[in-house]
Amino acid sequence: MYYVYILKSNSYPEKFYTGYTRDLKRRLKEHNSKGNKSHTAKFQPWKLHTYIAFDDKDTAQNFETYLKTQAGRRFQKLRFKVS
């Protein structure tokens, strides 16, 4: 399975992050790890807000890409209560 996920920052509740992975537990641990050098490091710790499972990689990647567009952000606000 491939997962598109939305994380919410515990420290900055207005901050959300969208991504995709095959291993949701591992990826959340990576976002919250002390050695994390990515964009998400400064907003740690993160918690899982929403995730959706897909059985194929292309569909998951396409949905993640859509969620990062202006229309996708509106969709997130309306359907997933992401601010």
Secondary structure, DSSP 8 states (H G I E B T S, - for coil): -EEEEEEEESSSTT-EEEEEES-HHHHHHHHH-TT--SGGGGG--EEEEEEEEESSHHHHHHHHHHHTSHHHHHHHHHHH---
